[in-house]
Amino acid sequence: MTSGAAHDVVVLGGGLAGLTLALQLRQGIPDLDVVVLERRADAAPDAAFKVGESTVEIGAHYFSDVLGLRDHLDQGQLRKFGFRFFFSDGHAGIDRSAELGVSRVLPTPSWQIDRGRFENMLLERAQAAGASVHMGGVVRGVDLGEGDAPHAVRVDIDGTPQVLHARWVVDASGRAGLLKRQLGLARANEHDVNSAWWRVDGFVRPDGWSEDAAWQQRCDPRERWRSTNHLCGDGYWVWLIPLASGAHSIGIVADQALHPLETYNTHEKAMAWLRMHQPRLATALERPEHSVLDFRFLRHFSHDCAELMSPRRWALTGEAGVFPDPFYSPGSDFIAMANTFITDLVAKDRAGGSAGAYARLYDQLMQSFHANTMVLYQGQYPIFGNALVMPVKVIWDYTYYWSLLAPLAISGYLTDLGMLGKMRPRFERASALNLAMQPLLRAWSDACPHGTPEDGRLLDQFDIGWFREMNRMLHDRVDADAFIARVDDNLGHMQDLAMEIRERIRESAPSVDTSTLDALLVGASMPDAPLLSPAWYARAA
């Protein structure tokens, strides 16, 4: 491979974002000339490779249905038993902690992903689909062409310097952010949160942390371990994610102001930190069968980007562009949406149309999705240990996600300009409600008692009928009019839930100022029946 005729697309990076993009491009445009350059020369290992192992609805749909990988997901990965939260800071008895999750699996599937196994499979499928994937390809720089001229990618392939010309260049190089750095696109981000993570041999099974038969049986018997389990406290959460390779992923994610990275940035320190904050997990990890496979940490992982898609025929996807926070596992969602926009841009350009205006629009949409997702996290970590407020926040955040963004991305309307135009005022309404709700939840939490009450509640999301139905309908295929009607119904649930939460705040914390939300709810009436049972607001007064 040497200098010569321009390729259609050169992708910088052959990880999750780059390989899924190559596969999507080749599936959508079978004669497209796609080249992927990956620095890594060898196959990825199972288990101890990359984090980002939990998927949620948009990313899971993208992998399963858009890329057609359902066979691998069902046979080579683990079906996820939803998100699960234990408010267990300092507790040795998990059965006495308030628990938030599902007692039975929700209708729309998602999976726990062993990233090494998954990316090895993606490499094979991208090559089988006709993409040229060059392992050991070290990118030295990109010279962007002016006007309609091709771009030039300087790369060493197996130590041999070469220049590849390309109509499109897509940066999927992860945190290396090759184009992002070259073009000075990094943007300041005040979300100062850090993480440390490691993998251990063998599954860590919270179901066995209690001998209480009633506690064990109140979920599908002994299935809690398949959840993305979150052990929560003020300013932090700890993840437990099982991997199909037989390992378990453990991670601490914490606000720097409340839990400095220096207190858990080695395995020894992390275990001491767990003994203080999550002693039951620490005890489990000290068992001899859970040998440590790796340990890594990352400081200030959240990052923004000034531009993600350009009329000049370049784009960024995955962590090369933006990354908000691992809570709620949005990473694969953003890959799914960015790759779908990029595929549409390449298709429009190849068909002879001008992709410039679409590139600006898609960039604006991705920036908006990122900004609205960041609101869920920034300044909110102090809530995470509040067993009274955090369960309500989780239901609100899910409702927000399932009301508009998830249906739009899963429905196939993501690049439909007519639908996007109709959705715009609905997104603006939902965004306004969320922007008012998030600081209100923080103020409510600040005004309420913290600590981790040992009441052993199960707040069962499966038992919330309207909530379960929102999840089920994500994969219904309906025409445009029915889709808009469904989104409007979802927005109605959002508004009803906002009113109910506001009333609970007024009752339990009358000093909290609700005026911003009040202005958005003028003329609205309380729902006929409670959306959440009294247990969800237990002890909030």
SEROLUM-451588 format. One record per residue: x, y, z of N, C-alpha, C in turn. Coordinates in steps of 0.2 Angstrom, whole numbers, plus 5000, padded with zeros to 4 digits. Atoms other than C-alpha are relative to their C-alpha. Layout:
BEGIN
XYZXYZXYZ...
//
This chain:
BEGIN
500449945000500050005000500450065000499549945001500950164994499550064998500349945003500550334988499649994993500350015006499250334974499350035000500749985001497350344970499750015007500349994993496350414985499549955002500650044997495350294996499450045001500649964998493650345000500050025007500049994993493850335019500649975003499550034996495350315030499850025007500249994993494950285048500649995004499450004996496250325061499849965007500250044994496050185074499649954999500450065001495450015074499849975007500350024994494650005091499249994999500850015000492749995095499750054995500349955005492350155086500250004993499750005007493450135071499749944996500250065004492949955067499350004999500750005001491149975070499850054994500249965006491150125058500249974993499850045006492150025045499549954998500550055002490849885046499450044998500749975002489350005045500150034993499949975007490150095030500049954994500050055006490449935020499349975000500750035000488749865025499550054996500549955003487850025019500250024993499849985006488950065004500649944998499550065001489749894998500650014996499449995004490949964985500450055003499649944997491650094997500749975002499350024998493550084999500250035006499949984993493850095017500649975003499450024997495550085026500050025007500049994992495750065045500749995002499350004997497450105053500049995007500050014993497750025070500749995002499350004997499350055080500149935003499850074997499149885089500149954995499850055005499949745080499749935001500250074999499249595089499350005002500750014998497549525094499950035007500149974993496749605110499949945004500150054996496749495125499350005003500750004996495149435134500150045007500149974993494649525150500450075001499649944998496149645154500250044993499849975006496049755139499750085000500349934999494849915139499450005004500749994996493449975150499550034995500649985004491750035143499749934998500350075001491049855145499350005001500750014999489249895149499750044994500449965005488049945135499350015003500749994999486350025136499650014993500450025005484950035124500250034993499949985007485550145109500649964998499550035002487250065109499949924999500250075001486549885111499649994994500450015006485349915097500550014994499549985005486749985086500449934999499650065001487849825089499649944997500450065001486449705088499650004993500450005005485249765075500350044994499749965006486149905064500649964997499550035002487749805063499949924999500250075001486949635064500449955004499550044996488049565078499649965006500350034995486649485088500249935002499750064999487349315086500650005004499450004995488949355094499850035007500249984993488149455108499749955004500450064997487049305112500549955002499650064999488349175111500750025003499349994998490049265115500050055006500049954994489449405128499549985005500550014995488349415143499450044999500649964999486549475143500050045007500049964993486449615156499350005003500650004996485249615170499850075002500149944999485049795169500550045005499649964995485849935180499749985007500250024993485749895199500450055005499649964996486250015213499949985007500050014993486649985231500250065004499749954996486750125244500349975006499750054995487950035254500750035003499449974998489350155259500149985008499950024993490150085275499749935002500450064998488949935275500449934998499850075001489549755277499549954998500650045002487749685275499750034994500349975007487249715257499249995001500750014999485449645262499750065004500349954996485249795274500050074996499949945004485649925260499450014996500649995005484250005250500349984993499850035007484349925232499550034995500449975005483750005216500249954994499950045005483549885201499449974997500550045002482449765192500049935003500150074997481749605199500049954994500050045006481549535181500350044994499749965005482449585165499550044996500549965004481649725155500049984993500150035007481049695137500650014995499549985004482449785128500749985002499450034998484049695128500650045000499349975001485849755132500549955003499550054999487449665135500650035004499349984998489049665145500549974995499650015006490449675133500749985002499350014999492149595135500450034994499849965005493049725125500649964995499550045004494549615119499749954995500350055004493449475113499650044995500449965004492249605105500450034994499649965005493549705096500449954995499750055004494449545089499449974995500550025004492749485082499850064995500149945005492449665074500550004995499450005005494149655066499849954994500250065004493649485058499450024995500649985004491949555052500150064996499949955004492549715046500449984994499650035006493849625035499649964995500550045004492549505029499550044996500549965004491449645024500450044995499649975005492849715013500450065002499649944998493749845024500749975000499350025000495649845023500250035007499849984993496249845041500749985001499250004999498149875044500250005007499850004993498749825061500750025000499349974999500349905067500150064995500049935004499950065057500050065005499949944995500650215067499950064996500149945004499950375060500450055003499549954998501250515060499750074999500349945001500050655054499550004994500549995005498650715043500150074997500049945004498850845029499350014997500749995003497050905026500050044993500049975006496750945008499550065000500449945001496051115002499449994995500650015004494351124994499849934998500250075002494050964984500649955000499450045000495850894986499949955005500050054995496050734995500550025006499649994994496850725012500649954999499450045000498550645015500149985007499850034993498850525030500749974999499350035000500650495034500049955005500050064996500850325042500649954999499550055000502150195046499649935000500350075000501550015041500549955001499450054999502649885049500650034999499449975000503950015050500250044994499949975007503850075032499650064999500449945001503350255030499650004993500449995006501950285018499550065000500549955001500650415012499449974997500650025003498850375010499650064999500549955002497650485001499349985001500750024998495850495006499550064999500549955000494250585002499750025007500249994993493750565020500549985005499650024994494750555036499650005006500350004994493950495052500449985006499650014994494850505069499649965005500350054995494350355079500649975005499450024996496050355089499950005007500150004993495250365106500350065003499849944996496050475119500750034997499549975003497550505108499850064996500449945003496350615098500550034995499549985005497550635083499850074997500249945004496550765073499850055005500249954995495850845089500650045002499449964998497550885095500350044994499849965005498150935078499750064998500449945002496751055075499850045006500149964994496751125093499250005002500750004999494951065096499849985007500250024993495051015114499750065004500449954997493851115125500049995007500050014992493951145144499349975002500550044997492851035155500150015007499949994993492551075173499749945004500250064997491850895177500649965003499350034998493350845188499849945004500150064997493050665191500549954997499450045002494350525190499749925001500150075000494350335189500649955001499550055000495350185194499649934999500350065001494950005188500549944999499650065001495549825187499549954999500450065001494949655182500349945005499850064996494949495193499849944997500250065002494849315189499449985003500650034997493149235192499550065001500549954999491449315194499950025007500249984994491049415209499250015001500750015000489249375214499750035007500349974994488349495226499449965003500550044997486949375227500249955006499850044995487949265238500350045006499749964994488449405250499550005006500550004994486849375261499749935000500350064999486149215268499250005000500849985000484349295268499749974994500350035006483349185257499550044997500549955003481949315255500450054996499649955004483249445249500349974994499750035006484049315237499449994995500550025004482349275230499650054997500449945003481649445227500250024993499849995007482549455211500049934996499950075004482649315197500649975004499650034995483549195208500850004998499250005000485449235210500250034993499849975007485549345194500250075001499849934999486049505202500750014997499349995002487849475197500150024993499949985008487449495178499850074999500249935000486849675182500750044999499549954999488049825180499850025007500249994993488049835199500450075002499749934997488450015207499950005007500049994993488950025225500150075001500049935000488550205229500250035007499949964994489150335242500150074998500049935001489250525243500750014996499549985005490350585228500449944996499750055003490750415221499549944998500350075001490150245214500549954998499650065002490950075211499749964996500450045005490549975196500349925001499850075001490549785195499649974994500350025006490349715178500349934998499850075002490449525173500250004993499850015007491349475157500049934998500150075002491049325147500649965000499450044999492849275148500149975007499950034993492549225166500350055005499749954995493249385174499550055002500549944998492449535183500450065000499749935000492849715180499850045006500149964994492949825195500350074999499849935001493050015195499750055005500249954995493050165207500050064996500149945004492350325199499850065006500149954994492450485211500150074998499949935000492350665212500650025003499449994997494050735215500050045006500149954994493450865228499849965006500250044994492750725239500449945001499650064999493850575235500650014995499449995004495550625228500349944997499850065004496250505215500649975004499450024996497850495226499849955005500250054994496850395239499849934997500250075003496450245226500449994994499750005007497750265212500549945000499650075000498650095216499549955002500550064998497849925219500050005008500050014993498449925237499650065003500449944997497650105240499349984998500750015002496050055231499749955004500350044995495849905242499950035007500049974994496150005257499350055000500649955001494850135250499349965001500650054999493549985248499949985007500150024993493849925265499650055004500449944996493250095272499350014997500649985003491850125259499649954998500450055003491249965252500449935003499650054997491949835265499849934997500250075002490849685258500349984994499650015006491649705241500749985001499350014999493349715248500149935003500050074997493049555258500049954994500150055006492449465242500750004996499550005004493949525232500749975003499450034997495249465245500049925000500050075001494749285241500549984995499450025004496149185233499849994993500250015007495149145217500050064996500149945003495049325213500750044999499349975001496849355207499950064995500049935004497149535199500349994994499850015007497349535180500350074998499749945003497749725178499850055005500249944996497649895186500250064996499949945004497450065178499650065003500449954998496850235182500050064995500049955005496350395173499750065004500149944997496350575179499550044995500449965004494950695173499849984994500250045007494250575160499550044996500549975004492850685155500350064995499749955005493250795139499550024995500449975005492450905126500450014994499749985007492750955108499750054997500349955004492451105098499649994994500350025006492051015082500149934999499950085001491650835078499949984993500250015007491050845060500150064996499849945003491750965047499849994992500250005007491151015029500749984996499350025003493050985025500149934999499950085001492750795025500449975005499750044994493450745042499550005005500550014995492550685057500449975006499850034994492850625075499549955003500550044997492050475083500349975006499850034994492150385100500450055004499649964995493350455113500550054997499649955003494350545100499650075000500449945000492950675101499850025007500249984994491950685117499949945004500250054995491650585133499850035006500349974995490450635146500249975007499950044993490550505161499849934999500250075001490450315162499349985004500650024996488950325174499450004994500550015005487450265164500349974993499750035006488650195151499950034993500249975006488450315137500550004994499550005005490050285127499849974994500250045006489350155115499450044996500549965003487850265112500350064996499749945004488950415106500349974994499850035006489850295095499549994995500650025005488250235087499850064997500349945003487550405084500550044995499549965005489250485077500149954994499950045006489550335066499450004995500649995005487750345059500050064996500049945004487950525055500650004995499550005005489650495047499949964994500250045005489050355037499550044995500449965005487650465030500350064997499649955004488850605026500449974994499650045006489950485016499649984995500550035005488450415007499850064996500249945003487850595003500550034995499449985004489550644997500149964994499950045006489750494986499550004995500650005005488050514978500150074996499949945004488650684972499750065003500349944997487750794984500550045005499649974996488550924995499849985008500150024993488750855013500250065005499849944996489351025020499550025005500549974996487751085027499849945005500250054996487350915034500549995006499550014995489050905043499950055005500149954994488651065052499449985004500650024996486951005057500149945004499950064996487550835063500550025006499649974995488950925072499650035006500549964995487651035081499649955004500450054997486650885085500449965005499650044995488050785093500350045006499849964994488650935103499450015005500650004996486850955109499949945004500150064996486750775114500549995006499550004995488350785123499950055006500149954995487950945132499449985005500650024996486250875138500149945004499850064996487050715144500450035006499649974995488350815154499650035006500449974994486950895164499849955005500250064995486550725172500649995005499450014996488350725179500350055004499649954997489150885182499750035006500249974994488950945200499549955004500550044997487850795204500349945004499750064996489150665212499850015007500150004993488750725229499349975002500650034999486950655227500149935000500050075001487550485223499949955006500150044994487550425241499450015004500649984997485850495245499549954998500450065002484750335246499350035000500649975000483250455247499850044993500149965006483550565232500249974994499750035005484650465221499549954996500450045004483350335216499550044996500549955004482150475211500450034994499649985006483550545200500149954995499950055005483950385192499449994996500750005004482050365187499950064995500149945005482050545180500549994995499550005005483650515171499949954994500250055004483050355163499450034996500549985004481450435158500250054995499749955005482350585150500349964994499650045005483450455140499549964995500550045004481950345135499550044996500549965003480850485130500150024993499849975007481750565115500649974997499450015003483550525112500049924998499950075002483450335113499549984995500450015006481850325102500250024994499849975007482550435089500649964997499550035003484150345088499949934998500250075001483350165088499550004994500550005005481950215076500250004993499749995007483050245061499850074997500249935002482450435060500650045002499549964998484150495066500350054995499849965006484650565049499450024996500649985004482850605043499950085002500049934998482850795042499350025001500749984998480950805042499849985007500150024993480850705058500450055005499649964995482250805066499750075001500349944999481350965062499450005005500650004996479750905070500249985008499850024993480750835085500350065004499749944997481651005088499750035006500349974994480351085099499949955006500150054995480050925108500749995004499450004997481950915112500150065005499949944996481951095118499650005006500550014994480451055130500349965005499750054995481350905137500650025003499449984997482950985139499950065005500249954995482151135148499849975006500250044994481351015160500649975004499450034997482950925163500550055003499649954997483951085165499850035007500349984993482751135179500049955005500150064995482650965187500749995003499350034997484550925189500250045006499849964994484951075201499549995005500550014995483351045210500149945004499850074997483850865213500650015005499549994996485450925220499850045006500249964994484651055231499649965005500450054995483450925238500449965004499550044996484850815242500450035005499649964995485850945251499550025006500549984995484250985261499849945004500250064997483950805265500549965004499550044997484850685277500349954995499650055004486250585269500149945004499950064997486950425275499749944996500250065004486450245270499549975005500550034995484850195280500049924999500050085001484850005283499349985001500750035000483049975278499949954995500050065004483449845265499450014994500549995006482149925252500249974994499950015007482049855235499550054996500449955004481449995223500149964993500050045006480949885209499750034994500249975006480949965192499549964995500550055004480049815184499350015002500749994998478549855194499750074998500249945002478350025187499749994993500350025006477149995173500150044994499849955006477350155162500750004999499250005002479250145164500249944996499850065003479349965159499750004993500249995007478250005144500450054995499649965003479350145139500649964997499550045002480750025138499849954994500250055005479749895128499950034993500249975006479150015115500650034996499449985004480950065110500149974994499850045006481049935097499349994996500650005004479249955091500150044993499949965007479250005072499350034998500649965002477950135068500150054995499949955005477650265055500150075003499849944997478150445057499550035005500549974996476450505064500049975007500150044994476350365077500650015004499449994996478150395082500050075003500149934997477850585085499549995006500550014995476250535095500349965006499750034994477350415106500550045003499549954997478650545109499650055004500549954997477250665114499849975007500250034994476650535126500549995005499450004996478350515133500150065004499949944997478550695136499450025005500549994995476850695145500249965007499750034994477650565157500550045003499549964997479150675159499750065004500349944996478050825164499649985006500450034994476950715176500549995005499550014995478550655184500350065003499749944997479250825186499550035005500549974995477650885194500049965007500050044994477650735206500650015004499449994996479450765211500050075003500149944997479150945213499650005007500450004995477750915225500349965006499650034995478850795235500550045003499549964997480150915237499750065004500449944996478951055243499849975006500250034994478350935256500649985005499450034996480050865262500550065001499549955000481151015259499750074998500449945003480051175258500550064999499549955001481651285259500350004993499750015007482151225241499650044995500349955004481751355228499849964993500250045006480751265214499750054994500349955005480351425204500149994993499950015007481251385188499649944997500450065002480351215187499250035000500649985000478751305192499850044993500149965006478851425177499949954994500150045006478951275165499449965001500650054999477451185173499450045001500649964999476251335173499449974996500650025004474551275168499949925000500050085000474951085170499749985007500350024994473950985182500349935003499750064997474550845194499749944996500350065003474350665186499549975005500650034996472850565191500249955005499850054996473850435199500850015001499249994999475650435207500349954995499650035004476950385195500549955004499650044996478050315209499749995006500350024994477450225224500350045006499749964994477750305242500749975002499350034998479250185244500550044997499449965004480250285231500150065004499949944996480050435243500149995007500050014993480250345259500550045004499649964996480950445273500350064998499749935003481250595262499850065005500249954995480250695275500450005007
//
